[in-house]
Amino acid sequence: MPTDPDLTLRPADGSDADLVAEVHLASRRAAPMPPGVHTDDDVRHWLAGRLTQDTVWLAERAGDPVGYARFTDTWLDDLYVVPTAARRGVGSALLDLVKAHRSAGFCLWVFEMNTPARAFYRRHGLVELERTDGSANEERAPDLRLAWPGHDPVAFFRGLIDEVDTDLGDLLNRRAALTRAVQDHKPSTNRDPAREREIVEALALRAPTLGEERLTRIVHAIITESLEASAG
Ligand SMILES: O=C(O)C(=O)C[C@]1(C(=O)O)C=C[C@@H](O)C=C1
């Protein structure tokens, strides 16, 4: 990518809120993304607040704002380039800056339908970690979590594994307590294969990468160990 002598990157502060918001609104309107669910004024107000919390860098060409990146310690929340400056190295310059500032790695969300952005991130070495059906985002549009694993990928991914295991530990604990609680209300403590099959089928919808065969073994182990734990 040739370096553009007219392109400069600088940290943005509260006085840049309007410029950042105009870049955001123009870029988003042109991108293959679901329509925003907030009014332009709400976006301006929200971004002005984010500028006081997050790190924001503005890209300018010959003094005109053409893009910006907004990031925290672990997430790249926004990377936007105005349509008139697309494919001229602005996004790459901003992403390189974020990589330099967050060398331990970071994650981001991208809409599944935003294929140009996904291709851009793939070209820049980001990897796809998980897909969602969109039920947890405001636009209700399927999205993907991507990661740039930084200078020590093992440490980066282990950090993410530890986060998931914190939730998994809580879930296993809650589930074991329920397995225990229901036993007192059953005529016999015999295993119920039809019910266990139902559980596997429901989980397979949420964890398609594992598939029913593996999930059958996993569910069997969880229930067996939970029953054993409850038997003391
Ligand atoms: O639903 C029941 O009947 C239970 O005993 C609970 C449970 C479970 O932990 O989900 C445990 C054992 C059965 O084989 C099926 C399901």
The ligand as a MOL file (V3000), in Angstrom:
LIG
                    3D

  0  0  0     0  0            999 V3000
M  V30 BEGIN CTAB
M  V30 COUNTS 16 16 0 0 0
M  V30 BEGIN ATOM
M  V30 1 O -34.7090 -34.4170 33.6460 0
M  V30 2 C -34.4420 -35.3580 34.3830 0
M  V30 3 O -35.2020 -36.3440 34.5150 0
M  V30 4 C -33.1900 -35.3670 35.1600 0
M  V30 5 O -32.9460 -36.1970 35.9750 0
M  V30 6 C -32.1850 -34.3040 34.8370 0
M  V30 7 C -31.1510 -34.8170 33.8630 0
M  V30 8 C -30.2680 -33.5720 33.5540 0
M  V30 9 O -29.3140 -33.3270 34.3010 0
M  V30 10 O -30.6090 -32.8480 32.6100 0
M  V30 11 C -30.3650 -35.8780 34.5010 0
M  V30 12 C -30.6010 -37.1980 34.2380 0
M  V30 13 C -31.5760 -37.6600 33.2400 0
M  V30 14 O -31.1250 -38.7740 32.5250 0
M  V30 15 C -32.0320 -36.5930 32.3680 0
M  V30 16 C -31.8030 -35.2770 32.6090 0
M  V30 END ATOM
M  V30 BEGIN BOND
M  V30 1 2 1 2
M  V30 2 1 2 3
M  V30 3 1 2 4
M  V30 4 2 4 5
M  V30 5 1 4 6
M  V30 6 1 6 7
M  V30 7 1 7 8
M  V30 8 1 7 11
M  V30 9 1 7 16
M  V30 10 2 8 9
M  V30 11 1 8 10
M  V30 12 2 11 12
M  V30 13 1 12 13
M  V30 14 1 13 14
M  V30 15 1 13 15
M  V30 16 2 15 16
M  V30 END BOND
M  V30 END CTAB
M  END
